[in-house]
Amino acid sequence: MDLIVEGPASDGSRRVAGARVRDVAKGEDLEIYAAMTINATGAWAAKVTGLVGITISVIPGKGTMVAMNHRVLNTVVNRCKMPADGDIIVPVHTVAIIGTTDERVADPENLRIEPWEVQLMLDEGDKIVPGLSQARVVRAWAGVRPLYQEDYAGSSRDATRKFALLDHKERHNVDGFITITGGKWTTFRLMAEKTVDLATQHLGPRKPCVTATTLCLALNRVTTGWATASPRSKNITCKAN
């Protein structure tokens, strides 16, 4: 993958005009041109900006979670202490999930779940629900958090979870290119809204955002039919079959 870059112009500015990508299913290389290119690549955000010579500080923080084969409780239990490894258990369907570690990694591409990480989750889980480690481990998995904090050299655990929206025209004199990074799953809708708002400022006339007032079909169906809910309210509308 590479970015299509035009310029520099007489004023030294450059413009990202799209990207060169590969369709791995068809084995074809493609050039995609766009008026605005949005870099929303998570832990790979710094690698993408690097394609146009822009350096940003993204800290890849690996988190490992472990699922046990018994739903040992019916509510989320979180230890009352400063954030640490293995300080929360979440019941999901028929299992209980223990999480999470937070380890700074050099490369988000190739992750290995270490045996000590699984054992640490079991040990910490026993402190919340004694005997939890005696249940069977169903699976373990890991993901990488894209933590953004400029001029920060500490551990990923202490890095901010705030999101950052970077306008590269303003910051680096590169037009047609913005980056959204950092944040959490719980802020992704807000991140998307702010990103599109910035894109439309560059692209032309702007329409009011309707994200906050648009009802969405609930993912979990209820026995009487289906439910809709506003993403920013507690109001739920149900329809029976």
C-alpha positions in Angstrom: 0.0 0.0 0.0 1.2 3.5 -0.8 -0.2 7.0 -1.0 -0.6 8.9 -4.2 1.0 12.3 -3.5 1.0 15.4 -5.8 3.4 18.3 -5.5 5.2 20.1 -4.1 3.5 23.2 -5.4 5.2 26.6 -5.7 4.3 27.3 -2.0 5.8 24.0 -0.9 2.4 22.3 -0.2 1.7 18.8 -1.2 -1.6 16.9 -1.7 -2.6 13.3 -1.0 -4.8 12.4 -4.0 -5.6 8.8 -3.0 -3.9 5.4 -2.5 -2.3 2.5 -4.3 -3.7 -0.7 -2.9 -3.7 -4.4 -3.7 -6.8 -6.5 -4.0 -5.5 -9.7 -2.5 -8.6 -11.7 -3.5 -8.1 -10.9 -7.2 -4.3 -10.4 -7.1 -4.7 -6.9 -8.7 -3.0 -3.6 -7.9 -5.4 -0.6 -7.9 -5.1 3.1 -7.8 -8.0 4.8 -5.9 -8.3 8.6 -6.3 -10.2 10.7 -3.7 -10.8 14.3 -2.9 -10.1 13.5 0.8 -8.1 10.5 2.2 -8.9 9.6 5.8 -6.3 7.6 7.7 -8.3 5.6 10.2 -5.9 2.7 10.5 -5.6 2.3 14.3 -2.3 1.1 15.5 -0.9 1.4 11.9 -1.7 5.2 11.7 1.9 6.2 12.1 3.0 3.8 9.3 0.5 5.4 6.9 1.5 9.0 7.7 5.1 7.9 7.2 4.3 7.1 3.6 4.1 10.8 3.0 7.0 11.7 5.3 4.8 12.7 8.3 5.9 11.5 11.7 3.3 11.1 14.4 3.5 9.4 17.8 1.3 6.4 18.0 2.0 4.0 20.9 0.9 0.4 20.2 -0.4 -1.0 23.4 -1.2 -4.8 23.4 -4.1 -6.0 25.5 -4.7 -9.7 26.1 -8.0 -11.2 27.3 -8.9 -14.7 28.4 -12.4 -16.3 28.2 -13.3 -19.0 30.8 -15.9 -21.7 30.0 -18.2 -20.8 32.9 -20.3 -17.6 33.4 -19.2 -17.3 37.0 -21.2 -14.1 37.7 -24.0 -12.0 36.2 -22.6 -8.6 36.5 -19.3 -6.8 35.6 -16.9 -6.8 38.5 -14.0 -4.3 38.5 -11.4 -4.0 41.3 -11.4 -0.6 43.0 -7.8 0.4 42.4 -5.7 2.2 39.9 -5.9 0.6 36.4 -3.8 -2.6 36.3 -3.6 -5.9 34.5 -6.4 -8.3 35.1 -8.6 -6.0 37.1 -12.0 -6.7 35.5 -14.3 -9.7 34.8 -17.1 -9.4 32.3 -19.8 -12.0 31.8 -20.7 -12.5 28.1 -23.3 -15.1 27.1 -22.1 -18.4 28.6 -18.5 -17.3 29.4 -16.6 -14.9 31.7 -13.8 -12.7 30.2 -10.8 -11.6 32.3 -8.9 -8.6 31.1 -6.7 -7.1 30.3 -2.9 -6.7 30.0 -1.4 -3.5 28.6 2.1 -4.0 27.1 3.8 -1.6 24.7 4.9 -3.4 21.6 7.2 -2.5 18.7 5.1 -3.9 15.9 1.3 -4.2 15.8 1.4 -6.6 12.9 2.7 -9.8 14.5 1.3 -10.5 17.9 2.0 -13.5 20.1 0.0 -14.3 23.3 2.6 -15.3 25.8 1.9 -18.1 28.4 2.7 -15.7 31.2 0.0 -13.3 30.1 -2.6 -16.0 30.3 -1.4 -17.1 33.7 -1.4 -13.5 34.9 -5.1 -13.2 33.9 -5.9 -16.4 35.8 -4.0 -15.3 38.9 -5.6 -11.9 38.9 -9.0 -13.4 38.2 -8.7 -15.6 41.3 -8.4 -12.4 43.4 -11.8 -11.2 42.1 -13.6 -14.6 42.0 -11.7 -17.2 44.1 -11.3 -20.5 42.2 -11.9 -18.9 38.8 -8.7 -20.4 37.5 -10.0 -23.9 38.0 -12.4 -23.4 35.2 -11.3 -24.3 31.6 -9.8 -21.6 29.4 -11.8 -21.5 26.2 -9.7 -19.0 24.3 -7.3 -16.1 24.6 -6.9 -13.2 22.2 -5.1 -9.9 21.9 -5.5 -6.6 20.2 -3.4 -3.4 19.9 -4.6 -0.1 21.2 -3.6 2.9 19.1 -2.6 5.3 21.9 -1.7 8.8 20.8 0.3 11.1 23.0 3.0 13.4 21.7 6.4 13.4 23.3 5.5 10.5 25.6 8.0 7.8 26.4 6.3 6.0 29.3 4.3 2.8 29.5 1.3 2.2 27.4 -0.8 1.7 30.6 -0.4 5.3 31.6 -0.8 6.8 28.1 -4.0 8.8 27.5 -7.0 7.2 25.9 -8.2 10.4 24.3 -8.6 10.5 20.6 -6.7 12.8 18.3 -8.0 14.3 15.0 -5.0 15.6 12.9 -5.5 18.0 10.0 -2.3 17.5 8.0 -3.0 20.6 5.9 -2.8 22.7 9.0 0.0 20.8 10.7 2.2 19.6 7.8 1.1 21.6 4.7 -0.3 18.4 3.2 -3.8 18.8 1.7 -6.5 16.2 1.2 -5.3 14.1 4.2 -6.5 13.7 7.8 -5.8 11.2 10.5 -8.0 10.0 13.3 -6.4 7.9 16.0 -6.4 7.1 19.7 -9.7 6.7 21.5 -11.6 3.6 22.5 -14.6 1.6 21.2 -16.8 3.7 23.4 -15.9 6.9 21.6 -15.8 5.5 18.0 -19.2 7.1 17.0 -18.0 10.5 18.2 -14.7 10.0 16.5 -16.4 9.3 13.2 -18.6 12.4 13.6 -15.7 14.7 14.3 -13.7 13.2 11.4 -16.5 13.6 8.8 -17.1 17.2 10.1 -13.5 18.1 9.4 -13.5 16.4 6.0 -16.6 18.3 5.0 -15.0 21.6 6.0 -12.4 20.9 3.4 -14.7 19.5 0.7 -17.4 22.2 0.6 -20.9 23.0 1.9 -21.7 21.2 5.1 -25.0 19.6 6.2 -26.0 19.3 9.8 -24.8 16.1 11.5 -27.7 13.7 12.3 -25.7 11.1 14.2 -27.0 12.1 17.6 -30.7 11.9 16.5 -30.7 8.9 14.2 -32.3 5.8 15.6 -30.4 2.6 15.0 -31.8 -1.0 14.9 -30.6 -2.8 18.0 -28.2 -5.7 17.3 -29.9 -7.9 19.9 -33.4 -8.9 19.1 -35.9 -9.2 21.9 -38.5 -12.0 22.1 -41.4 -9.7 21.3 -39.9 -8.2 18.1 -37.1 -5.7 17.6 -35.9 -2.6 19.4 -34.4 0.8 18.3 -32.5 3.2 20.4 -30.9 6.6 20.1 -27.1 6.3 20.3 -26.9 9.1 22.9 -30.0 8.4 25.0 -31.4 5.7 27.2 -34.7 5.8 25.4 -35.6 2.5 23.6 -38.5 2.0 21.3 -39.8 -1.6 20.9 -42.1 -3.0 18.3 -43.9 -6.3 18.7 -44.3 -8.9 16.0 
